[in-house]
Amino acid sequence: MKNKILIVPYSFDDQDYYKVRPVLCLTGAVGEFQHIIVAFISSKEPKEFIETNISINITDFGFQETGLKVTSYVRPYRVVSIPITAIKRELGTLPLSLQQKVTEKIKHLFELA
């Protein structure tokens, strides 16, 4: 499941509003309730530069594997744990060329490197 791009109901900051959105799965299923940790993906270019954002450009090699339709941005600081039963469907897979970049950005974000 890791590195898959999924469609799930995602809660926004007000916690009362859910919208079905693409997310990047960061882990395999864990625990009794089979939760995964996912990061929000948006097609809107961030208004401010955040060093840990990752762009998935329509011109990137392997973009078609993602299932996304337009250039999008993974936001690793917007993560949530969800049960795998919340997955609506799988869109695609993050290209191998971007998987290492995601790992590096997450290490930087959580100060693990």
N, C-alpha and C positions, 0 to 999 in steps of 0.2 A: 504494500500500500504506500510505502514511503516514496516520495517524488512523483506521486500521481496528482493530477489536477482534477479536483472533484467539485461537484455542485452540492452545496449544503445550505440550510437556512442559517444565516449569520446575523447575530444580534449587533446592533449598532450601539453607540454610546449611551443612549437613553434606556437600554436594556428592555424596553417594552416593545420594540419594533424589530421584526425579523424580515429579512429579504433573502431570497435565494441568490447566492453569489458563488463565484468560483473561489476556491482556496487551494493552497498547496499543502499536501500532506507531508509533515515533517518527521513522523514516526510510524512505526508499525503499531498494531493494536496492542494495548497494554491493560492488564488487570481483569478482574472479574467481569466488569461491564464493557470490556473491549473498547476503551477510549483511544482516540488518536489525537495528536496535536496538529493543528492546521494553522496556516498563516493566510491572512486576507490577501486577495488579489483584486486590483482595481484597474479599470481601463483609463481612469483619469490620472493625468500626469500630476505628481505631487506639486503643491504650490511652493513648498520650501524644500531645499535640499536636505535629505536625511541620508547619511552615509551608508546605512544598512539596507536601503531599498535596492531591489534588483529589477532591472527592466528586462522584459521578454519582448524583444522587438520582432515585428513581422518579418524583418530581413535576416534574423538570426538563423543559422543553420539548424534545421530540425524544428523550426517553429510549428510546422504543420502537425507535428506529433503532440503538441499541447492541447489541441482542440479549441484553443482560443481563436477569436475572429480578428482581433486587433491587438496592436502593441499594448502590453499590460505591465503592471508593476506589482511585484510581490513586496508586501510590507511585513517583514519579520517581527516588528515590534507590536503588531496586531495579531496576537496568537490566542487560541482558545482550545480547550479540550472538549471533544464531542464524542458521543458513542457512535460506533460505526453504523448503527441503525439509522442515524440522521442523514447518511449519505443518500442523496437523491439519484445521482448518477455519476459515472466517471467520464470526464471529458477527454483526458489524454495523459501524457507523461511529460515531465520536464526533461528537455534534452540533456544528455550526458554532459555536454559542454557547459551547461549552467548549474548542474548539480553541485560541483565543487565550489562554485562561486557562492551558492546559497549556504553551504557548510561554513565557508570562511566568514560570511557576513553574520551568521548566527553566533559563531565563536566570538567575533568582535563585539556584537551586541551584548552578549552575556559575559564579556570579559574573560573568556576561556582560553584565549590564545596568548 
